[in-house]
Amino acid sequence: MPKVLESVRAHARMHPHAPALASSAGILSYARLTEAMDGVAHRLAGRSAVALLLENGPAWVVIDLAAIAAGTTLVPLPPFFSAGQVQHVLADAGVDTIITDRTGHPALGEFPDAAPLTVAGEALTLFTRREPFHAAGDGIAKVTYTSGTTGSPKGVRLSQTTLDAVVVSLAERLQVSPTDRHLAVTPLGVLLENVAVHVALHAGASVCLPPVAEVGLSGASGIDGERLNRALGMWEATTAVMVPAMLDALLERVESGGEAPPRLRCLAVGGAPVSAAVLERSAAAGLPVLQGYGLSECGSVVAVNGPDCNRPGSVGRPLPHLALQFGPDGEIAVAGPLFDGYLGQEPRPDGFWDTGDLGYLDGDGYLHLRGRRKNLFITAFGRNVAPEWVECELVRFPAIAQAAVFGEGRPWNAAVIVSGAGDAAIAAALETANAALPDYARISGWIRADAPFSPANGQLTPNGRVRRDAVLSAYGERIRSLYAQESSHGFL
């Protein structure tokens, strides 16, 4: 039996009235969760691939567990996917069924057979395709699609064995217990939140599931720090996971006079680098940030700091079910229970899988990241520069909110900088940052961005990574004019 189901059923036997799922509609105990899960599993029996397009709430979790119990592949649809991206996913994964609370979605046109489905008191609709086909294959519990920043996101095939291994390791690393209350503050259609909920249920904890709008999230990039902070306090959350942009909004609210969530003991942050300055400010503000690192191909988490083993600046020790090795250039390779391959491609061979990320382990086994291998550029002097490393050094300073660094084939590096400060403050911050960087990594010219990098303008992924091609497309001419200048104007 899958580990997460075994744990849920064990909690239902030993503590049937313990709260499992909480929402504004009430509490679902572990006993009632098991009953609801089994009822939905009966409805899903014989279905090959079920897509879930649903707001955060108890129904989402019940259907997720029911799909595992029925041996059905679940295809979560992040709410920020466009209609075109949803249609691509449905076709790519060979989905035969959609369960949704959005009956007017344009992608439902190819699913003409509709039937009512009530889950955890919520009225939903189950749509079926008349000529189904199954692309994921047997033994695949979940197909998760990457951030959705392109027109055709890629499907990652994950077995329940892989997902269970991550859940067990995370529960141990984060010391999750039945006294915890996990608040879902990101969409359940995103793998990291989905895994976090399984971690809480495996440990017998409670999961709080308000709609994402109630925790301050709108679309892929709208964040209300005041609502987020209020929700963490109101739901008495002890654990939560979020991306760096959400941490920034929460930190700004707490620093401007809001009280830090009083019961929060573990705030796991991943998806993009967190600067040392933000980590320091978070600690001073009473936010228990634990930075981590992972990829969908690894079941969402590779390494994470823990409450009793937190080394700020690192992304923590690798989870115990994984092994790491490093290439000559520092590329991280991972072995263990990983993904089975991408949809439409050959199965992944056994052994180490190259992540494309650069990093190293320190003497105590903590993983440190240096950026993406594909983003590595080589200067005119033949020196390799990981731009993420330099950018993290730059955004330590209040005068620099965001930065994108370029220098491929150039004698010196340039940066596009997002800032509300004056030119003199930016120049001073760059001078200080450069003093701590080796000469080949220093910034010798810069331009001011017209607007912050964001998912809305395509210059930031939903989880907070800079999209360099998009930034270069927007500012390429101005960057080239920097290099063309013969005077020292604009240079440090």
Disulfide bonds with the S-S distance in Angstrom:
none
